[in-house]
Amino acid sequence: MSNRQRFAAMTIALMFVIGSGLIGYATFFMTPQVRAAGSFGTAFTLTDDRGEPITEKALSGHPSLLYFGYTHCPDVCPTTLYDMAGWFKTLGPQADGLKAYFFTVDPERDTPEIMHSYTGNFTDRITGITGDPGEMQKAIKGWRIYAKKVPTPDGGYTMDHTASVLLVDAEGNLRGTIAYQENTDVALQKIRNLLQQE
């Protein structure tokens, strides 16, 4: 084999290795990743944005997007719900079996009526969930969400909270997350992967 042939063979082999690596990289980051070992979620009895009782059973039988935030949120929450509405619009009929839930971390102010009006500003595909603060804490802790009340100088308060959207499968298991303002194509691929697990 001549030097030129050896060089060509080595180049082809190197391209194959690099290509395989890129495919592996893309697959890893485009697939919803299960978080650290351990169970997520818990039993709860709360109220949806139409004033009806809702329990953890609502998360079974279909894939779901879960987001924990609050209606007084100045930027992160409206941006995320806007993104969620966009994902539903882009996916179209492909997302017919997908549910989305917006759990408030501020049940003291977020009544069912307020939640319904708020989510309705973005899409009718997101169900707002509020209720007894103690029950809400169970859901927050069960899904390992960070939420903390932060007093403001005017005597009011804001809420610091986890900004990721949780990807939950039809059996109620966490399959991954979508980060705040994650690349749209990556977010959509993660949702498609979740839908394929039905």
C-alpha positions in Angstrom: 0.0 0.0 0.0 1.4 3.4 -1.0 1.8 6.3 1.4 -1.1 8.1 -0.4 -3.3 5.0 0.1 -2.3 4.7 3.8 -3.1 8.4 4.3 -6.5 8.1 2.6 -7.4 5.0 4.7 -6.3 6.7 7.9 -8.4 9.8 7.0 -11.5 7.7 6.4 -11.0 5.9 9.7 -10.5 9.1 11.6 -13.7 10.6 10.0 -15.6 7.5 11.1 -14.4 7.8 14.7 -15.2 11.5 14.8 -18.6 10.9 13.2 -19.5 8.2 15.7 -18.5 10.4 18.5 -20.7 13.2 17.3 -23.6 10.9 16.9 -23.1 9.6 20.4 -22.8 13.2 21.8 -26.0 14.3 20.0 -27.9 11.2 21.1 -26.9 11.8 24.8 -27.9 15.4 24.8 -31.0 15.1 22.7 -32.4 12.2 24.8 -34.2 13.0 28.1 -31.8 11.9 30.8 -33.1 10.4 34.1 -31.8 12.4 37.0 -30.0 10.9 40.0 -31.2 7.6 41.3 -34.3 7.7 43.6 -38.0 8.2 43.1 -39.7 11.5 42.2 -43.2 12.5 42.8 -45.7 11.9 45.7 -49.3 11.6 46.4 -51.2 14.9 46.7 -54.7 16.3 46.7 -54.8 19.8 45.1 -57.1 21.9 43.0 -56.9 22.6 39.3 -57.5 25.9 37.6 -61.2 25.1 37.2 -61.7 24.5 40.9 -61.8 20.7 40.5 -59.9 18.3 42.8 -56.8 16.9 41.2 -54.4 14.2 42.5 -51.2 12.5 41.4 -53.3 10.1 39.3 -53.7 12.9 36.8 -50.0 12.3 35.8 -50.6 8.6 34.9 -51.6 7.2 31.5 -50.0 9.9 29.4 -46.6 11.8 29.2 -46.6 15.2 30.9 -44.7 18.4 31.2 -44.5 19.7 34.8 -43.5 23.2 35.7 -43.4 24.8 39.1 -43.7 28.6 39.3 -46.0 31.4 40.2 -48.2 34.0 38.5 -46.4 37.0 40.1 -43.1 35.8 38.5 -41.6 38.8 36.6 -39.8 36.9 33.8 -38.9 33.2 34.1 -42.4 31.8 34.4 -44.1 33.8 31.6 -41.1 33.1 29.4 -41.3 29.3 30.1 -45.1 29.1 29.6 -44.7 31.0 26.4 -42.1 28.5 25.3 -44.4 25.6 26.3 -47.2 27.0 24.2 -44.8 27.2 21.3 -43.8 23.6 21.7 -47.4 22.5 21.6 -48.0 24.6 18.5 -44.9 23.3 16.7 -45.6 19.6 17.6 -49.2 19.9 16.5 -51.1 16.6 16.4 -48.0 14.8 17.5 -48.5 16.2 21.0 -52.2 15.3 21.3 -51.5 12.8 24.1 -49.2 15.2 25.9 -50.4 17.0 29.1 -48.9 20.0 30.7 -49.2 21.2 34.4 -48.2 24.5 36.0 -47.9 23.9 39.8 -47.8 27.1 41.8 -45.1 27.6 44.4 -47.2 30.5 45.7 -50.6 29.0 46.7 -51.3 31.8 49.1 -51.8 34.2 46.2 -52.5 31.9 43.3 -56.2 31.0 43.4 -57.8 28.6 40.8 -59.3 31.7 39.1 -56.0 33.5 38.9 -54.2 30.4 37.7 -56.8 29.8 35.0 -56.6 33.3 33.7 -52.8 33.2 33.8 -52.3 30.0 31.9 -55.1 31.0 29.4 -53.0 33.9 28.3 -50.5 31.4 26.8 -52.5 28.3 25.7 -55.4 26.1 26.7 -53.0 23.1 26.9 -51.6 24.0 30.3 -53.5 23.1 33.5 -52.8 25.3 36.5 -52.6 23.6 39.9 -52.9 25.2 43.3 -54.5 24.4 46.7 -53.7 23.9 50.3 -50.1 25.2 51.0 -49.3 22.0 53.0 -50.4 19.8 50.1 -48.5 22.0 47.7 -45.3 21.5 49.7 -45.8 17.8 49.4 -45.8 18.1 45.6 -42.8 20.5 45.7 -40.7 18.3 47.9 -41.8 15.1 46.1 -40.5 16.4 42.8 -37.4 17.8 44.5 -38.2 21.4 43.5 -36.4 24.3 45.1 -38.8 27.0 46.2 -38.1 29.8 48.7 -40.0 32.9 49.7 -37.9 36.0 49.4 -39.1 39.2 51.2 -39.0 42.5 49.3 -38.4 46.0 50.7 -42.0 47.0 50.1 -43.3 44.3 52.5 -44.2 41.9 49.8 -42.3 38.9 48.5 -41.1 37.0 45.5 -40.3 33.3 45.0 -37.0 31.8 44.1 -37.7 28.4 42.4 -36.4 25.7 40.1 -36.7 27.0 36.5 -36.6 23.7 34.6 -39.6 21.9 33.0 -39.8 18.2 34.1 -40.4 15.5 31.5 -42.6 12.8 33.0 -43.6 9.5 31.3 -47.0 7.8 31.3 -46.1 5.9 34.5 -45.3 9.1 36.4 -41.6 8.6 36.2 -39.2 11.5 35.6 -37.4 11.0 32.3 -35.4 14.3 32.1 -35.7 18.0 32.1 -35.7 21.0 29.8 -33.6 23.9 31.1 -34.8 27.5 31.2 -34.6 28.9 27.6 -33.0 25.7 26.3 -32.4 25.6 22.6 -35.8 25.1 20.9 -34.7 22.2 18.7 -33.2 20.4 21.6 -36.3 20.9 23.7 -38.6 19.7 21.0 -36.4 16.6 20.4 -36.6 15.8 24.1 -40.4 16.0 24.0 -40.5 13.8 20.9 -38.4 11.2 22.6 -40.7 11.3 25.6 -43.7 10.8 23.4 -42.1 7.8 21.7 -41.9 6.1 25.1 -45.6 5.9 25.4 
